[in-house]
């Protein structure tokens, strides 16, 4: 009996994936729940286990194939030694993805964050001669209902396919907008350098990061304000209590929990930094889902510590450690990266002294941490050496005024320089 191996649930708003790697080949014996292949979406990597033990039959979707939800990947013949079965579908043909509703992506992120980077559903290429891309059914209906010409819509889907989100954007901007500036053509490479270049196709994650960061610059009125914090008090507390903290809570005491708590404290005073714009409305979040940007071998992702405003130092440190480990191992789920309301990005771990972080839409604020460096500062009229860190808050000036942004950053600075303020709610 042939058992079908199909694409598992990809998560909310994700309508396609790319077959990245097959760990088995036709004719191999597989055990139940043994990993057969890996799928790459524009957010996470999804492993596909064997639904039962047996022999792997023909692989329907080869590496590099775009597949939709529940698409057939391969078959398994039950019982060792069974011969590979005939494929139920031609190799390389993906099941057509369902059209997804327009949603507000959210970081991870961020960045940001990453964050919740929304995918762009596409129509997989079918066997035979190439044909014009078919627009999403919901996009067709929306254009017809609003008497909108297809020429007035800028398509974002693969091969020029118009998606529902594209139509909604066009309806929000009824006046003709100037044509987007195309990317400058790449300069020709000298003949002697051609053999020393390597071309590697961008992963879905990298393509999404590039697109989302550019969208953030094009959409938000982004501005950055800077300050610096004397880290002496936090470093002293950490050195005094780190052993007892780790012994009791089974996790190391880092700087991130201090920053998360400081941001939570500041967001309560300046709620517009924890809000987002939805059309002509401002959505204020009465919770703090803190995105924490994490660098991985495949790119930046932004897992989320949910309800950070209700958690203490130990719980925040534990969740950040767990999310960071899963991010580096490619084990993050969709839920881990959705719903962030504010993001923290720590470029200091890589040695960055100063930077301007880019917003993680639709969030209105992101805090950049940087390298702690001993610098001369004036304290009480005397020049002293203190461990200083530059702080950078990038914010959407459409919703956050300069006064609010500066107030937020000063509150973070005050809380870091005197952590007792967090305990006293000052």
Secondary structure by P-SEA (a helix, b strand, c coil): cbbbbcccccccccccccccccccccccccccccccbbbbcccbbbbbccccbbbbccccccccccccccccccccccccccccccccccccccccccccccccccccccccccccbbbbbbbcccccccccccccaaaaaaaaaacccccccccccccccccaaaaaaaaaccccccccccccccccccccccccbbbbcccaaaaaaaaaaaaaaacccbbbbbccccaaaaaaaaaacaaaaaaaccccccaaaaaaaaaaaaaaacccccccccccbbbbbcccbbbbbbbccccbbbbbbcccccccaaaaaaaaaaaaaaaaaccccccccccccbbbbccccccccbbbbbbcccccbbbbbbbbbbbbbbcccbbbbcbbbbbbbbbccccccaaaaaaaaaaaaaaaaccccccccc
